[in-house]
Amino acid sequence: MIKSIILSFSCVVAFLFAGSNPLDGFNVVVKDLVVAGKTVRISPFKGIGVVTINLCFKNAGEKLSPKQKESLVSLLRRSLGEATKSKTREQMQDYSRKHNVALSFSSSDDNFTITGKCPSDKLSQLFHLIEDVLFHSQFHDSDLVRFKNEMAAGTLQAMQSPDTQLDQLIKTVALKSHPYGTLQKTYLASLKNISSDDLKSYMKKNFTQENIIISACGDINEAELSAQISNVLKNLPKAFNVVLPANVQVGGPYQEHAQAFPVPQTLIHFLHAGIDAHHPDFFALQIAMGCLSNPNIGVLWKKIRTEKGLTYGIGAGFVIHDHYNSFNIATSTQSENVEKTLASIKEVIADICENGFSADLVEIVKKSFLGNYKRSFASTSHITTRLTNYQLTGRPVDFHNVLIEKISALTTEEVNGAFKRFLKPEQFIIFMVGQ
């Protein structure tokens, strides 16, 4: 979820590849700058006249909010950019429109990100806004009451959804007391415990030089960007002294957990231990996921949806977080077809473990993966997000090329071998919510 304080900034798209062959024409340039002892990853792209910048604070995300204040980061994301010591909300919007600069705020389970966009000649104006928000934000009580009411209403509505009920069931069984396992009712109850001082204190403690990840893409003046970033860094606290939770280990043996809910369908979720970003079979398993569930061509999609008509959709993939990794298969079906759907999914998995994916399917998925990967570098915003994510996972500066080389070189035998080594059908935990 992203909240923007300005609507006037136009999205400038800069396509960075050419030609119809998805394996050709990729020419992204990425390099690292060292600014005040901090690595800043940038992708210069001259001639487009815009810059996108991410300031990402690692391990300052939603699920790492303090105990008894579990909704703090969500409230912070909603509240930032509303007012500072020198500007009201209206004055901030006027400033943004005048200089055509924009800020937005987003948070994941693990991380909190401030994204700035501006014309390349307005970098100082953008950073003036960034510094004002980072160091002088005001959280007025009247605003916080309004935001809390909005969030409470959204949470109560979400709690009526079978998807939320499924999420809560998984958390109760697999995540338990871990911060990632926070339930919606706990999140809702915690809203009353959060004050403006809590928000300011959280920023001072969790927004530091040590845990900031900085990325930028566009028409960059490196000297000016370095100077502006240096000003931000020197005003941030140096050390990130937060005690982080232990990693969650997901594993069987095989279990089934069902919860009744008054909807005409049943949601089904297979949960299995996952991988981290540096797993030795990481690249091969990405292709295996496509072979398993890509729409129209994946084995699960064809067998469960197309041939048997048991569902409108079925997906599979990895969840990779700092403290929790999992492999998931998710679908839904009419309640009278639950047992048939479970049996069909198990049959598909058993067949793949024994016989593997076909060579033709592997090649199709590889080409599709590479084409989609390159299209994901289609704008300064997309590229900056990629650079941020790669820094968060410790990827090298040339990882975009490494990934293409690794995926291109994969053989069918490597993909099938990786899947068979990874997947243990007897370790699945199955969750079901519905009638």
DRENSE-422223 format. One record per residue (C-alpha): x, y, z; residue number from 1; residue in one letter. Coordinates in steps of 0.05 Angstrom, whole numbers, plus 5000, padded with zeros to 4 digits. Layout:
BEGIN
- X/Y/Z/num/residuo
- X/Y/Z/NUM/A
...
END
This chain:
BEGIN
- X/Y/Z/num/residuo
- 5000/5000/5000/1/M
- 5029/5067/4980/2/I
- 5005/5137/4998/3/K
- 5027/5195/4955/4/S
- 5024/5268/4978/5/I
- 5020/5295/4907/6/I
- 4983/5276/4844/7/L
- 5017/5323/4795/8/S
- 5079/5283/4779/9/F
- 5072/5249/4711/10/S
- 5098/5178/4704/11/C
- 5155/5179/4654/12/V
- 5167/5111/4623/13/V
- 5235/5095/4594/14/A
- 5240/5028/4559/15/F
- 5309/4999/4566/16/L
- 5307/4942/4517/17/F
- 5293/4933/4443/18/A
- 5276/4880/4393/19/G
- 5225/4824/4395/20/S
- 5271/4770/4423/21/N
- 5268/4774/4500/22/P
- 5339/4748/4504/23/L
- 5367/4807/4466/24/D
- 5374/4882/4476/25/G
- 5381/4887/4552/26/F
- 5426/4947/4566/27/N
- 5414/4970/4638/28/V
- 5474/5003/4670/29/V
- 5481/4996/4745/30/V
- 5538/5020/4790/31/K
- 5553/5035/4863/32/D
- 5571/5103/4891/33/L
- 5602/5111/4960/34/V
- 5571/5171/4995/35/V
- 5595/5187/5066/36/A
- 5617/5115/5074/37/G
- 5550/5088/5050/38/K
- 5539/5049/4985/39/T
- 5487/5080/4940/40/V
- 5465/5038/4880/41/R
- 5446/5078/4818/42/I
- 5425/5066/4746/43/S
- 5442/5128/4705/44/P
- 5394/5140/4646/45/F
- 5409/5204/4610/46/K
- 5362/5244/4569/47/G
- 5295/5230/4602/48/I
- 5298/5288/4652/49/G
- 5271/5251/4713/50/V
- 5299/5217/4775/51/V
- 5268/5165/4822/52/T
- 5300/5154/4891/53/I
- 5286/5101/4944/54/N
- 5306/5110/5016/55/L
- 5291/5041/5046/56/C
- 5300/5027/5120/57/F
- 5315/4953/5128/58/K
- 5279/4916/5185/59/N
- 5235/4976/5201/60/A
- 5173/4946/5169/61/G
- 5101/4931/5189/62/E
- 5110/4863/5223/63/K
- 5168/4890/5265/64/L
- 5126/4942/5301/65/S
- 5136/4944/5376/66/P
- 5096/4896/5421/67/K
- 5029/4924/5441/68/Q
- 5035/4974/5384/69/K
- 5030/4925/5326/70/E
- 4996/4975/5280/71/S
- 5049/5029/5290/72/L
- 5085/5024/5224/73/V
- 5019/5021/5185/74/S
- 4997/5084/5221/75/L
- 5065/5117/5208/76/L
- 5059/5102/5134/77/R
- 4990/5134/5133/78/R
- 5012/5195/5174/79/S
- 5078/5214/5141/80/L
- 5073/5273/5093/81/G
- 5013/5303/5126/82/E
- 5047/5360/5164/83/A
- 5116/5383/5187/84/T
- 5140/5438/5234/85/K
- 5144/5487/5177/86/S
- 5087/5464/5132/87/K
- 5015/5444/5137/88/T
- 4988/5389/5092/89/R
- 4962/5441/5044/90/E
- 5029/5477/5042/91/Q
- 5065/5412/5029/92/M
- 5018/5397/4971/93/Q
- 5028/5468/4944/94/D
- 5104/5460/4949/95/Y
- 5101/5393/4913/96/S
- 5058/5420/4856/97/R
- 5101/5482/4849/98/K
- 5165/5442/4840/99/H
- 5134/5380/4809/100/N
- 5164/5334/4863/101/V
- 5130/5275/4896/102/A
- 5139/5232/4957/103/L
- 5104/5166/4973/104/S
- 5111/5118/5031/105/F
- 5106/5042/5031/106/S
- 5120/4986/5080/107/S
- 5128/4911/5075/108/S
- 5133/4860/5130/109/D
- 5207/4876/5138/110/D
- 5222/4945/5109/111/N
- 5198/5017/5105/112/F
- 5210/5057/5041/113/T
- 5206/5130/5023/114/I
- 5203/5141/4947/115/T
- 5217/5208/4915/116/G
- 5207/5229/4843/117/K
- 5226/5294/4809/118/C
- 5251/5327/4746/119/P
- 5327/5320/4745/120/S
- 5336/5395/4756/121/D
- 5292/5394/4819/122/K
- 5335/5347/4862/123/L
- 5348/5399/4916/124/S
- 5273/5414/4922/125/Q
- 5258/5339/4928/126/L
- 5309/5330/4983/127/F
- 5283/5391/5019/128/H
- 5217/5354/5023/129/L
- 5250/5289/5043/130/I
- 5289/5322/5100/131/E
- 5228/5359/5123/132/D
- 5189/5294/5128/133/V
- 5245/5254/5159/134/L
- 5267/5303/5212/135/F
- 5208/5350/5224/136/H
- 5144/5310/5215/137/S
- 5086/5328/5261/138/Q
- 5032/5279/5279/139/F
- 4973/5319/5303/140/H
- 4923/5285/5349/141/D
- 4864/5304/5306/142/S
- 4898/5272/5245/143/D
- 4916/5209/5283/144/L
- 4844/5200/5307/145/V
- 4820/5204/5235/146/R
- 4874/5156/5209/147/F
- 4860/5106/5265/148/K
- 4786/5106/5248/149/N
- 4802/5095/5175/150/E
- 4849/5037/5191/151/M
- 4800/5006/5240/152/A
- 4744/5008/5189/153/A
- 4788/4976/5136/154/G
- 4812/4922/5184/155/T
- 4741/4905/5207/156/L
- 4719/4899/5135/157/Q
- 4778/4855/5118/158/A
- 4763/4809/5176/159/M
- 4698/4789/5142/160/Q
- 4737/4761/5082/161/S
- 4752/4686/5076/162/P
- 4821/4705/5051/163/D
- 4834/4741/5117/164/T
- 4807/4681/5156/165/Q
- 4855/4636/5118/166/L
- 4913/4682/5133/167/D
- 4894/4683/5207/168/Q
- 4890/4607/5208/169/L
- 4960/4600/5177/170/I
- 4988/4650/5226/171/K
- 4958/4614/5286/172/T
- 4986/4546/5265/173/V
- 5052/4563/5231/174/A
- 5075/4631/5257/175/L
- 5045/4630/5327/176/K
- 5076/4683/5373/177/S
- 5126/4708/5321/178/H
- 5116/4781/5300/179/P
- 5097/4757/5230/180/Y
- 5040/4720/5263/181/G
- 5004/4781/5290/182/T
- 4929/4772/5282/183/L
- 4881/4825/5257/184/Q
- 4846/4830/5324/185/K
- 4913/4846/5357/186/T
- 4929/4897/5303/187/Y
- 4861/4929/5314/188/L
- 4868/4932/5390/189/A
- 4937/4962/5386/190/S
- 4913/5025/5351/191/L
- 4891/5057/5416/192/K
- 4961/5049/5445/193/N
- 4998/5093/5394/194/I
- 5012/5167/5405/195/S
- 5048/5219/5364/196/S
- 5109/5210/5410/197/D
- 5110/5136/5393/198/D
- 5114/5152/5318/199/L
- 5170/5202/5328/200/K
- 5208/5155/5374/201/S
- 5202/5098/5324/202/Y
- 5231/5140/5269/203/M
- 5290/5161/5311/204/K
- 5305/5090/5332/205/K
- 5292/5054/5267/206/N
- 5311/5104/5212/207/F
- 5387/5103/5217/208/T
- 5450/5107/5176/209/Q
- 5465/5034/5190/210/E
- 5400/5004/5162/211/N
- 5384/5052/5105/212/I
- 5388/5025/5034/213/I
- 5391/5079/4979/214/I
- 5378/5070/4905/215/S
- 5365/5117/4848/216/A
- 5351/5115/4773/217/C
- 5345/5167/4719/218/G
- 5379/5229/4693/219/D
- 5427/5233/4751/220/I
- 5478/5286/4767/221/N
- 5522/5243/4811/222/E
- 5557/5300/4847/223/A
- 5491/5334/4865/224/E
- 5458/5269/4885/225/L
- 5517/5251/4930/226/S
- 5515/5319/4963/227/A
- 5440/5314/4977/228/Q
- 5445/5243/5004/229/I
- 5504/5263/5048/230/S
- 5461/5317/5080/231/N
- 5408/5265/5097/232/V
- 5457/5214/5124/233/L
- 5493/5262/5171/234/K
- 5427/5278/5205/235/N
- 5406/5206/5216/236/L
- 5425/5168/5279/237/P
- 5485/5124/5265/238/K
- 5468/5056/5296/239/A
- 5409/5010/5287/240/F
- 5402/4978/5356/241/N
- 5338/4938/5348/242/V
- 5331/4866/5372/243/V
- 5304/4826/5313/244/L
- 5262/4763/5318/245/P
- 5288/4693/5305/246/A
- 5273/4660/5239/247/N
- 5209/4619/5232/248/V
- 5220/4547/5210/249/Q
- 5162/4519/5171/250/V
- 5157/4443/5168/251/G
- 5112/4383/5171/252/G
- 5099/4326/5180/253/P
- 5036/4327/5137/254/Y
- 4977/4361/5171/255/Q
- 4909/4387/5152/256/E
- 4875/4446/5186/257/H
- 4804/4467/5168/258/A
- 4760/4524/5191/259/Q
- 4686/4533/5175/260/A
- 4666/4599/5142/261/F
- 4599/4616/5109/262/P
- 4621/4623/5036/263/V
- 4601/4577/4978/264/P
- 4673/4559/4962/265/Q
- 4731/4532/5002/266/T
- 4800/4565/5000/267/L
- 4858/4516/4999/268/I
- 4930/4531/5017/269/H
- 4989/4482/5015/270/F
- 5047/4507/5059/271/L
- 5118/4478/5055/272/H
- 5187/4500/5078/273/A
- 5216/4552/5030/274/G
- 5284/4579/5008/275/I
- 5323/4642/5018/276/D
- 5351/4687/4964/277/A
- 5419/4652/4966/278/H
- 5394/4580/4962/279/H
- 5440/4541/4914/280/P
- 5380/4522/4870/281/D
- 5348/4591/4872/282/F
- 5349/4603/4796/283/F
- 5327/4532/4778/284/A
- 5270/4535/4828/285/L
- 5244/4601/4799/286/Q
- 5235/4565/4732/287/I
- 5205/4505/4767/288/A
- 5152/4552/4797/289/M
- 5134/4576/4728/290/G
- 5130/4505/4702/291/C
- 5085/4488/4760/292/L
- 5034/4545/4757/293/S
- 5042/4596/4701/294/N
- 4973/4612/4673/295/P
- 4953/4569/4614/296/N
- 5018/4530/4610/297/I
- 5037/4509/4681/298/G
- 5024/4437/4700/299/V
- 4979/4453/4760/300/L
- 4941/4504/4718/301/W
- 4929/4455/4661/302/K
- 4913/4394/4703/303/K
- 4870/4427/4758/304/I
- 4838/4485/4721/305/R
- 4836/4469/4647/306/T
- 4828/4393/4646/307/E
- 4787/4382/4709/308/K
- 4753/4450/4717/309/G
- 4760/4448/4792/310/L
- 4780/4521/4801/311/T
- 4784/4588/4766/312/Y
- 4856/4596/4784/313/G
- 4914/4563/4820/314/I
- 4983/4590/4837/315/G
- 5048/4569/4868/316/A
- 5110/4606/4890/317/G
- 5158/4627/4944/318/F
- 5150/4677/5000/319/V
- 5219/4703/5018/320/I
- 5225/4749/5078/321/H
- 5281/4766/5126/322/D
- 5254/4720/5181/323/H
- 5206/4673/5145/324/Y
- 5209/4634/5080/325/N
- 5157/4587/5051/326/S
- 5133/4552/4989/327/F
- 5058/4557/4976/328/N
- 5004/4529/4930/329/I
- 4939/4568/4933/330/A
- 4871/4556/4901/331/T
- 4797/4552/4916/332/S
- 4741/4506/4895/333/T
- 4668/4491/4906/334/Q
- 4661/4458/4974/335/S
- 4636/4392/4946/336/E
- 4700/4387/4905/337/N
- 4750/4397/4962/338/V
- 4773/4325/4967/339/E
- 4778/4317/4892/340/K
- 4820/4381/4888/341/T
- 4866/4360/4944/342/L
- 4876/4291/4912/343/A
- 4889/4322/4843/344/S
- 4941/4370/4869/345/I
- 4977/4314/4906/346/K
- 4975/4272/4842/347/E
- 5007/4328/4801/348/V
- 5062/4339/4853/349/I
- 5077/4265/4857/350/A
- 5081/4259/4781/351/D
- 5129/4318/4776/352/I
- 5173/4290/4831/353/C
- 5177/4224/4793/354/E
- 5178/4247/4721/355/N
- 5197/4320/4722/356/G
- 5176/4376/4675/357/F
- 5183/4368/4599/358/S
- 5240/4401/4562/359/A
- 5191/4440/4519/360/D
- 5156/4469/4580/361/L
- 5222/4488/4613/362/V
- 5244/4526/4551/363/E
- 5177/4563/4544/364/I
- 5179/4584/4618/365/V
- 5251/4606/4613/366/K
- 5235/4652/4554/367/K
- 5173/4678/4588/368/S
- 5211/4691/4653/369/F
- 5266/4730/4617/370/L
- 5218/4770/4576/371/G
- 5178/4790/4637/372/N
- 5241/4804/4676/373/Y
- 5266/4853/4625/374/K
- 5198/4887/4620/375/R
- 5201/4897/4695/376/S
- 5257/4947/4682/377/F
- 5210/4990/4641/378/A
- 5213/5054/4682/379/S
- 5256/5091/4732/380/T
- 5209/5069/4788/381/S
- 5213/4996/4769/382/H
- 5289/4999/4763/383/I
- 5297/5035/4830/384/T
- 5254/4982/4864/385/T
- 5296/4927/4833/386/R
- 5361/4960/4857/387/L
- 5332/4967/4927/388/T
- 5310/4895/4930/389/N
- 5376/4869/4906/390/Y
- 5413/4909/4959/391/Q
- 5366/4883/5013/392/L
- 5383/4812/4993/393/T
- 5458/4825/4985/394/G
- 5460/4818/4909/395/R
- 5521/4844/4870/396/P
- 5518/4906/4827/397/V
- 5514/4865/4763/398/D
- 5460/4818/4788/399/F
- 5411/4837/4732/400/H
- 5461/4807/4683/401/N
- 5479/4748/4728/402/V
- 5405/4729/4733/403/L
- 5397/4730/4657/404/I
- 5459/4688/4647/405/E
- 5439/4637/4701/406/K
- 5368/4629/4676/407/I
- 5389/4625/4603/408/S
- 5439/4570/4618/409/A
- 5392/4526/4659/410/L
- 5379/4456/4631/411/T
- 5316/4415/4640/412/T
- 5356/4366/4683/413/E
- 5378/4421/4730/414/E
- 5307/4448/4738/415/V
- 5278/4378/4752/416/N
- 5336/4360/4798/417/G
- 5327/4423/4839/418/A
- 5252/4412/4847/419/F
- 5260/4340/4868/420/K
- 5314/4358/4919/421/R
- 5272/4414/4947/422/F
- 5201/4388/4951/423/L
- 5181/4337/5005/424/K
- 5106/4322/4995/425/P
- 5102/4290/5064/426/E
- 5121/4357/5094/427/Q
- 5061/4397/5068/428/F
- 5014/4430/5116/429/I
- 4945/4442/5085/430/I
- 4897/4497/5107/431/F
- 4824/4502/5086/432/M
- 4772/4556/5099/433/V
- 4700/4551/5075/434/G
- 4638/4507/5080/435/Q
END
